[in-house]
Amino acid sequence: MTWQHPFPKNTITSRFGDNSPPRTSPHRGTDFAAGAKELIPAVTDGVVTKIFYSSCLGWVCEFKTDEHGLYVGHSHLYCNKHDSIDCDGSDHQDGSTCMSQLKVGHRVAQGDWVGRVGDSGTCSRGAHLHITISKKSDPRYAKTFDIEKFIDQKIKKQEKAKQIKLTPLEKLSRAGVKIGTIWTWAKSKLD
């Protein structure tokens, strides 16, 4: 399994555990301000488990990861039904939102779209993705942990695994040695 952040880390506006005003308790997720209606890619492979409306979190799409069986929640999503970033969910709390073709039970691969950035829910203060990760379902109630740190660790392991699989030439190339230099050196050893 491979992992990625949903958006570049320079779009993070609030990290896990942030307690700065106007917050009254530590932040339970990581916020990415990538731009209203921006498509949100899945951070890894999994299966959609919930699509629902919450008064605080707005539109939420959650999926269970194939690796580790963790739950990734995406909150404050754009409403596809009303073409609105701040829909209140009053006439369709059944989950007919997010991507028009995305439903509970659908498989998603890393990079597949799991929604669009919105501003739904009373706890949102502008268009952004609030993303969470937990061992139990439902980002409203589950104990969450730091998804940024978790994904950073996964990416580091992925990079390390790639380094191990590289041929000696690829390792030299990644280290900045030009292939022509390698060829010249190898040829000099053969002459």
C-alpha positions in Angstrom: 0.0 0.0 0.0 1.2 3.5 -0.7 0.1 6.7 1.0 0.1 10.4 0.1 -1.1 13.7 1.7 -4.4 14.9 0.1 -2.8 18.2 -0.8 0.7 19.8 -0.5 1.7 20.4 3.1 2.1 24.1 2.5 -1.7 24.3 2.3 -2.1 23.2 5.9 -3.8 25.9 8.0 -4.3 24.1 11.2 -2.5 21.0 12.5 -3.7 18.2 14.8 -3.7 19.3 18.5 -3.7 23.0 17.6 -5.3 24.9 20.5 -5.0 28.5 19.5 -8.0 30.8 19.7 -10.8 30.7 18.7 -10.5 27.0 19.5 -11.7 25.9 22.9 -10.3 22.4 22.7 -7.4 20.7 20.8 -8.0 20.3 17.0 -8.9 16.6 16.2 -7.8 16.7 12.6 -5.6 18.5 10.0 -6.9 21.3 7.9 -5.9 21.8 4.3 -7.0 25.0 2.5 -6.5 23.9 -1.1 -9.3 26.1 -2.6 -13.0 25.8 -2.7 -14.4 23.0 -4.9 -10.9 21.5 -5.3 -11.1 17.7 -5.9 -9.8 15.7 -2.9 -7.7 12.6 -3.7 -7.8 9.5 -1.4 -4.6 9.2 0.7 -4.5 5.4 0.1 -6.7 2.5 -1.0 -9.9 1.6 0.8 -13.7 1.3 0.8 -16.2 4.1 1.5 -18.0 3.4 4.8 -20.1 6.5 5.4 -21.3 9.6 3.6 -23.4 11.8 5.9 -24.2 15.3 7.1 -23.2 16.5 10.5 -24.3 20.0 11.9 -20.7 20.7 13.0 -18.6 18.8 10.4 -20.9 19.4 7.4 -20.7 16.9 4.6 -18.5 14.0 5.6 -17.1 11.1 3.5 -15.3 8.4 5.4 -13.4 5.4 4.0 -11.7 2.4 5.7 -8.2 1.8 4.6 -7.0 -1.6 3.2 -3.8 -1.3 5.2 -4.4 -1.3 8.9 -8.2 -1.0 8.6 -8.1 2.7 9.7 -10.9 5.2 9.1 -10.1 8.4 7.1 -12.7 11.1 7.4 -13.1 14.1 5.1 -15.2 16.9 6.5 -16.8 20.2 5.4 -17.3 18.9 1.9 -18.9 20.6 -1.1 -22.5 19.6 -1.9 -22.9 18.1 -5.3 -26.7 18.2 -5.2 -26.9 21.9 -4.7 -23.6 22.9 -6.3 -22.7 24.6 -3.0 -19.7 24.8 -0.7 -21.9 25.6 2.3 -25.0 23.4 2.0 -26.8 22.8 5.3 -27.9 19.3 4.4 -31.5 20.0 5.4 -33.2 18.2 2.5 -30.8 15.3 1.8 -29.1 14.0 4.9 -29.1 10.6 3.2 -25.6 11.4 1.8 -26.5 12.3 -1.7 -23.5 14.7 -1.9 -19.8 14.6 -2.4 -19.0 13.1 -5.8 -22.3 12.3 -7.6 -21.1 8.8 -8.4 -19.5 8.0 -5.0 -21.5 5.7 -2.7 -21.0 3.7 0.5 -19.4 0.4 -0.4 -17.4 1.8 -3.4 -13.7 1.0 -3.6 -11.3 3.9 -3.9 -7.6 3.7 -4.9 -5.0 6.2 -3.8 -5.6 9.3 -5.8 -9.3 8.6 -6.6 -11.6 11.5 -5.8 -13.4 11.3 -2.4 -15.1 14.7 -2.5 -14.5 18.4 -3.1 -13.3 21.1 -0.7 -16.2 22.9 0.8 -17.3 25.1 3.8 -20.3 23.0 5.1 -21.0 22.7 8.8 -21.1 25.2 11.6 -17.6 24.4 12.7 -16.1 25.5 9.4 -14.5 28.9 9.1 -13.9 29.0 5.4 -13.4 26.5 2.6 -11.0 23.8 3.6 -10.6 20.0 4.0 -10.7 18.8 7.6 -9.2 15.3 7.5 -9.0 12.8 10.3 -7.7 9.3 10.9 -8.8 6.9 13.7 -9.1 3.2 14.6 -12.9 3.4 14.8 -15.6 4.7 12.5 -17.2 8.2 12.6 -14.9 11.2 12.9 -17.5 12.9 15.2 -16.9 10.4 18.0 -13.8 8.3 17.3 -10.5 9.0 19.0 -8.4 10.5 16.3 -4.6 10.8 15.9 -2.2 12.9 13.8 -2.8 12.0 10.2 0.0 14.3 9.0 2.6 12.6 11.1 1.2 9.2 10.3 1.4 9.8 6.5 4.8 11.4 6.8 6.0 8.1 8.5 4.4 6.0 5.7 6.0 8.2 3.0 9.4 7.8 4.6 9.0 4.0 4.7 7.9 4.0 1.0 11.0 6.1 0.1 13.3 3.8 2.0 11.7 0.7 0.3 12.3 2.3 -3.1 15.9 3.0 -2.2 16.5 -0.7 -1.4 15.0 -1.8 -4.7 17.1 0.6 -6.8 20.0 -0.8 -8.9 23.5 0.5 -8.2 23.2 2.8 -11.2 19.9 4.2 -10.1 21.3 4.8 -6.6 24.3 6.8 -8.0 21.9 8.7 -10.3 19.7 9.7 -7.3 22.8 10.8 -5.4 23.4 13.3 -8.2 26.0 11.4 -10.2 25.5 11.9 -13.9 25.1 8.8 -16.0 27.8 10.0 -18.5 30.2 10.3 -15.5 29.3 6.7 -14.5 29.9 5.5 -18.1 33.2 7.3 -18.3 34.3 5.8 -15.0 33.2 2.3 -16.0 34.9 2.5 -19.4 38.1 3.6 -17.8 38.0 0.5 -15.6 37.5 -1.7 -18.7 40.4 -0.2 -20.7 
